[in-house]
Amino acid sequence: DGGITQSPKYLFRKEGQNVTLSCEQNLNHDAMYWYRQDPGQGLRLIYYSQIVNDFQKGDIAEGYSVSREKKESFPLTVTSAQKNPTAFYLCASKATNEKLFFGSGTQLSVL
Amino acid sequence: GQNIDQPTEMTATEGAIVQINCTYQTSGFNGLFWYQQHAGEAPTFLSYNVLDGLEEKGRFSSFLSRSKGYSYLLLKELQMKDSASYLCAVSDSWGKLQFGAGTQVVVTP
């Protein structure tokens, strides 16, 4: 079955640690997105990529980094510079003029 | 940049109709999406509008006016399971896809 997979489902970060959230899709979509959601809030765009080896900052890119070395993969690293990383992280992908497909999300918490 | 506004919360009775408005300002427009999200879950797709007019899909309909930067989602024959957050999202000409803060719909018996 085609879809988009995020892992892990739950992740804990220690002070000063970088952590990487995985996002893989087998839908052959060019565009991929990372969003952050805080409790009771909407989705805020962190980074997005329209094509392999290219990505753009969203509204809240500070403290995060991404790579797009393969079409299928768009990992997000939450760096130690992100001082308030606790949130629900959603990865999504889409084809042109089609709907956005979401992964099941990763809940990141700070120890 | 983009600015997307929708009401924070709406309450309606089971069986009634609710209309959720969304206004947006964007540099270039390439489609508007509505998603439903239950707490702790990923959003699920409801509708996609790229041309002006009404799109009907069962109990849910979505309307778009590009000249007014306006859309609404209409939920008919409300059921308890429709209690959720409804997210409006706009795609600009460069592929940037941003969401509004969401409208929490509370359905009461």
Interface residues (C-beta under 8 A of the other chain):
Chain A: A31 Y33 Y35 Q41 G42 L43 R44 L45 Y48 Q50 Q56 G58 D59 F88 L90 K94 N97 E98 K99 L100 F101 F102 G103 S104 G105
Chain B: N30 G31 F33 Y35 G40 E41 A42 P43 T44 F45 Y48 V50 L87 A89 W94 G95 K96 L97 Q98 F99 G100 A101 G102
